[in-house]
Amino acid sequence: MGDTRTGQAGARRPGRAYIGSFTSAGGRGVLAADVDPETGALDITGASDAVADPSFLALDGGVLYAVSETEDGAAAAFGIGGPAPRPLGRPTSVEGAGPTHLAVTGGHVLTANYASGSVTVLPRTADGTLEPATGQVRHEGGGPVADRQEGPHAHQVLPDPSGRWILAVDLGTDSVYVTALDPATGALRPHGSTALRPGTGPRHLAFHPGGDHAYVLNELEPSVTVCRWDAGAGVLTPLGETSVVPEGAAGPSHPSEVVVAPDGRFLWAAVRGDDTIAVLALDEDGESARLVASVPCGGHWPRDLTLAPSGRHLYAANERSGDVTWFAVDPDTGLPERAGAIPAPAASCVVFA
């Protein structure tokens, strides 16, 4: 959890975390926080509102990256050496609208642009600053849910564990797209796609630590689609679905984020509306999931769920109640127990250094 080495007095140094928030809804932008390595407690040290609506963050090589989820979508880089993040250069256009997610791979940052239904590649320089886009893929199609699937809506982009492929989850087309990134030119080459059940509205996915399975969290229907991932062929194959809300739940339920335990035994999903964290047990092969518990998220509308690097604490960014709540995770049962919270207006995500 960042630098937690023992000092001369025997105390462990705090780690660092960064919180994104919607400035248009009263958020402070990108917040920095110290993290207590034992309790998981957060302590805000500073913030930067240099970028509008930095709803999702990613860290790599001592540089923090943020999307600006606006109509004129952009991405920005921040230095993290002090109490507050400091902008590195000016925000760079993603040539798309409403970017909701980004990922770093090699010398590039990729963004998923929700409103445009596209994925953009931005090169990064040696000092971490971003350069104009070198590649983009636009998705096509729609789905049966008229008010949410009138067109493509790329919601997440991430590299697979092998580093060979880029996956993009599209809520609007009920699909996961696979592309290959040329590291020399920054171009994206379409490779294939996997269609999921119509109307499920896939939002995010997370890989099993073994690298051969992926779990797609669906927003329009509260479920997880378990998939087999063939990194050699770059093919994602759906195996089945599991609900992330108990039978008879009142709803409406809108899942937002999925996290897999480092040992592959458990999966957690944040569920907005229900305002819960779903706990699912995975079988030994990772090919099936079973809902075992549903725990209150500690606030309202958990937009993001993050596991600390230690694997001991979960963090829910509760957007509408304006707080980040953390939970101690029981390593035997996977059950999270509320341990604390801090105010964070319009919180949207948490990442760790």
VENBEL-V232670 format. One record per residue. N is the residue number from 1. RES is the residue in one small letter. PHI is phi in whole degrees, -180 to 180 (NA if undefined). BURIAL is # if it has 9 or more other C-alpha atoms within 8 Angstrom, else .. D_LAST is the distance of its C-alpha to the last C-alpha in Angstrom with 1 decimal. Layout:
n;res;phi;burial;d_last
N;RES;PHI;BURIAL;D_LAST
N;RES;PHI;BURIAL;D_LAST
//
This chain:
n;res;phi;burial;d_last
1;m;NA;#;6.7
2;g;70;.;5.0
3;d;-90;.;8.4
4;t;-119;#;11.0
5;r;-68;.;14.0
6;t;-78;#;17.3
7;g;-88;.;18.9
8;q;-63;.;22.7
9;a;-84;.;23.4
10;g;91;.;21.8
11;a;-84;.;19.1
12;r;-86;#;15.5
13;r;-69;#;13.1
14;p;-69;#;10.8
15;g;-84;#;7.1
16;r;-131;#;5.5
17;a;-135;#;5.9
18;y;-133;#;7.9
19;i;-121;#;11.4
20;g;-91;#;13.9
21;s;-155;#;17.6
22;f;-86;#;21.1
23;t;-65;#;22.6
24;s;-70;.;26.0
25;a;-116;.;25.9
26;g;98;.;25.0
27;g;-73;#;21.2
28;r;-92;#;19.6
29;g;95;#;17.7
30;v;-101;#;13.9
31;l;-103;#;12.9
32;a;-110;#;10.3
33;a;-146;#;10.3
34;d;-79;#;10.2
35;v;-123;#;10.0
36;d;-73;#;13.0
37;p;-67;#;12.3
38;e;-93;.;15.9
39;t;-94;.;16.7
40;g;82;#;13.6
41;a;-65;#;14.9
42;l;-102;#;13.1
43;d;-139;.;14.5
44;i;-65;.;14.4
45;t;-112;#;14.5
46;g;176;#;15.3
47;a;-153;#;15.7
48;s;-133;#;17.0
49;d;-106;#;19.8
50;a;-67;.;20.3
51;v;-123;#;20.1
52;a;-74;#;22.2
53;d;47;#;20.9
54;p;-77;#;17.3
55;s;-79;#;17.4
56;f;-141;#;14.6
57;l;-127;#;11.3
58;a;-149;#;9.4
59;l;-114;#;6.8
60;d;-162;.;8.4
61;g;60;.;9.5
62;g;79;.;8.0
63;v;-121;#;9.6
64;l;-102;#;9.1
65;y;-116;#;12.1
66;a;-138;#;14.2
67;v;-83;#;17.6
68;s;-114;#;20.4
69;e;-80;#;22.4
70;t;-130;#;25.7
71;e;-61;.;29.1
72;d;-93;#;28.4
73;g;-58;#;25.1
74;a;-147;#;22.5
75;a;-130;#;19.0
76;a;-141;#;17.2
77;a;-112;#;14.7
78;f;-133;#;12.9
79;g;-83;#;12.0
80;i;-127;#;9.3
81;g;-81;.;11.2
82;g;-121;.;13.0
83;p;-69;#;13.4
84;a;-129;#;13.6
85;p;-62;#;12.4
86;r;-124;#;15.3
87;p;-60;#;17.0
88;l;-112;#;17.5
89;g;75;.;21.0
90;r;-93;.;22.5
91;p;-58;#;21.6
92;t;-112;#;23.0
93;s;-62;#;25.3
94;v;-96;#;24.6
95;e;55;#;28.4
96;g;-162;#;28.1
97;a;-110;#;28.0
98;g;62;#;25.6
99;p;-64;#;22.4
100;t;-113;#;20.5
101;h;-156;#;17.8
102;l;-150;#;16.1
103;a;-145;#;14.6
104;v;-110;#;14.0
105;t;-143;#;16.3
106;g;59;.;17.5
107;g;-94;#;18.7
108;h;-136;#;18.8
109;v;-114;#;17.2
110;l;-114;#;19.3
111;t;-122;#;20.1
112;a;-101;#;22.2
113;n;-104;#;24.8
114;y;-62;#;26.3
115;a;-67;#;29.3
116;s;-94;#;30.3
117;g;63;#;29.6
118;s;-140;#;28.1
119;v;-124;#;25.1
120;t;-120;#;24.5
121;v;-110;#;23.1
122;l;-119;#;21.8
123;p;-69;#;21.5
124;r;-122;#;18.9
125;t;-86;#;20.1
126;a;-62;.;19.1
127;d;-92;.;17.5
128;g;95;#;15.5
129;t;-70;#;18.1
130;l;-103;#;19.8
131;e;-114;#;23.4
132;p;-58;#;26.0
133;a;-58;#;26.1
134;t;-113;#;27.7
135;g;-158;#;28.1
136;q;-158;#;28.5
137;v;-124;#;29.9
138;r;-106;.;31.6
139;h;-81;.;32.4
140;e;-135;.;35.8
141;g;114;.;37.5
142;g;-162;#;37.1
143;g;-147;#;37.6
144;p;-79;.;40.1
145;v;-88;.;38.3
146;a;-58;.;39.9
147;d;-84;.;37.7
148;r;-124;.;34.4
149;q;-127;#;35.4
150;e;-71;#;37.7
151;g;-166;#;35.7
152;p;-70;#;32.5
153;h;-142;#;29.2
154;a;-65;#;26.2
155;h;-114;#;23.3
156;q;-149;#;20.6
157;v;-138;#;20.0
158;l;-161;#;18.1
159;p;-78;#;18.9
160;d;-79;#;20.6
161;p;-60;.;19.5
162;s;-77;.;22.1
163;g;80;.;20.9
164;r;-88;#;24.4
165;w;-131;#;24.4
166;i;-115;#;22.9
167;l;-110;#;23.5
168;a;-127;#;24.1
169;v;-98;#;25.0
170;d;-117;#;27.9
171;l;-67;#;29.0
172;g;-73;#;32.2
173;t;-111;#;33.6
174;d;54;#;32.6
175;s;-141;#;31.2
176;v;-118;#;28.3
177;y;-100;#;28.7
178;v;-117;#;28.0
179;t;-131;#;27.8
180;a;-117;#;27.3
181;l;-100;#;25.5
182;d;-83;#;27.4
183;p;-68;#;24.9
184;a;-80;.;27.7
185;t;-104;.;28.8
186;g;75;#;26.0
187;a;-89;#;28.6
188;l;-105;#;28.2
189;r;-112;.;31.0
190;p;-60;#;31.9
191;h;-116;#;32.4
192;g;178;#;33.2
193;s;-151;#;32.4
194;t;-123;#;32.8
195;a;-87;.;34.6
196;l;-99;#;33.7
197;r;-60;.;36.2
198;p;-56;#;37.4
199;g;88;#;36.2
200;t;-77;#;33.2
201;g;66;#;30.8
202;p;-60;#;27.8
203;r;-115;#;24.5
204;h;-140;#;21.5
205;l;-135;#;21.3
206;a;-138;#;19.2
207;f;-91;#;20.2
208;h;-68;#;21.5
209;p;-59;#;19.7
210;g;-73;.;23.1
211;g;84;#;22.7
212;d;-109;#;26.3
213;h;-140;#;25.9
214;a;-135;#;24.2
215;y;-125;#;24.4
216;v;-96;#;25.2
217;l;-90;#;25.0
218;n;-100;#;27.9
219;e;-89;#;28.0
220;l;-81;#;31.8
221;e;-128;#;32.8
222;p;-75;#;30.5
223;s;-150;#;30.1
224;v;-115;#;28.0
225;t;-98;#;29.6
226;v;-82;#;29.1
227;c;-130;#;29.3
228;r;-93;#;29.9
229;w;-116;#;28.0
230;d;-104;#;29.9
231;a;-69;#;27.6
232;g;-64;.;30.7
233;a;-94;.;32.5
234;g;68;#;29.7
235;v;-125;#;31.3
236;l;-108;#;30.1
237;t;-122;.;32.8
238;p;-66;#;32.9
239;l;-113;#;34.1
240;g;170;.;34.4
241;e;-120;.;33.1
242;t;-135;#;32.1
243;s;-69;#;32.1
244;v;-108;#;29.1
245;v;-128;#;31.5
246;p;-64;.;34.4
247;e;-59;.;37.8
248;g;86;.;39.5
249;a;-59;.;36.4
250;a;-67;.;37.7
251;g;66;.;35.1
252;p;-68;.;34.5
253;s;-121;#;31.1
254;h;-130;#;28.5
255;p;-59;#;25.5
256;s;-126;#;22.2
257;e;-146;#;19.4
258;v;-127;#;19.6
259;v;-135;#;17.3
260;v;-114;#;18.5
261;a;-64;#;18.2
262;p;-59;.;17.0
263;d;-92;.;20.6
264;g;75;#;22.1
265;r;-89;#;24.3
266;f;-134;#;23.1
267;l;-132;#;22.1
268;w;-121;#;21.1
269;a;-135;#;22.0
270;a;-85;#;21.8
271;v;-127;#;25.3
272;r;-78;#;26.3
273;g;90;#;29.9
274;d;-67;#;30.0
275;d;55;#;26.8
276;t;-133;#;25.9
277;i;-113;#;23.5
278;a;-83;#;25.5
279;v;-112;#;25.2
280;l;-119;#;26.7
281;a;-93;#;27.6
282;l;-100;#;27.6
283;d;-75;#;30.4
284;e;-60;.;30.1
285;d;-89;.;30.3
286;g;77;#;27.9
287;e;-96;#;30.8
288;s;-145;#;31.5
289;a;-129;#;29.7
290;r;-135;.;31.4
291;l;-71;#;30.5
292;v;-115;.;30.7
293;a;-164;.;29.5
294;s;-139;#;28.6
295;v;-115;#;26.7
296;p;-55;.;26.6
297;c;-82;#;23.2
298;g;89;#;23.8
299;g;-166;#;24.5
300;h;-126;#;25.9
301;w;68;#;24.8
302;p;-70;#;21.4
303;r;-78;#;20.1
304;d;-143;#;16.8
305;l;-138;#;15.8
306;t;-135;#;12.4
307;l;-99;#;12.1
308;a;-62;#;9.6
309;p;-55;.;8.7
310;s;-70;.;11.6
311;g;79;#;13.8
312;r;-95;#;15.4
313;h;-136;#;14.6
314;l;-107;#;15.0
315;y;-128;#;14.3
316;a;-107;#;16.9
317;a;-91;#;16.8
318;n;-92;#;20.6
319;e;-61;#;21.7
320;r;-82;#;25.3
321;s;-89;#;25.1
322;g;70;#;22.3
323;d;-155;#;19.9
324;v;-117;#;16.9
325;t;-109;#;18.2
326;w;-118;#;16.6
327;f;-133;#;18.5
328;a;-84;#;19.0
329;v;-99;#;19.8
330;d;-73;#;23.0
331;p;-68;.;22.4
332;d;-89;.;26.1
333;t;-105;.;26.8
334;g;78;#;23.5
335;l;-77;#;24.5
336;p;-88;#;22.0
337;e;-118;.;23.3
338;r;-57;#;22.3
339;a;-121;#;20.8
340;g;168;.;20.1
341;a;-159;#;19.4
342;i;-132;#;18.7
343;p;-67;.;20.5
344;a;-156;#;18.6
345;p;-52;#;21.5
346;a;55;#;21.4
347;a;-61;#;17.9
348;s;-128;#;17.1
349;c;-166;#;13.6
350;v;-135;#;10.3
351;v;-132;#;7.0
352;f;-119;#;3.8
353;a;-83;#;0.0
//
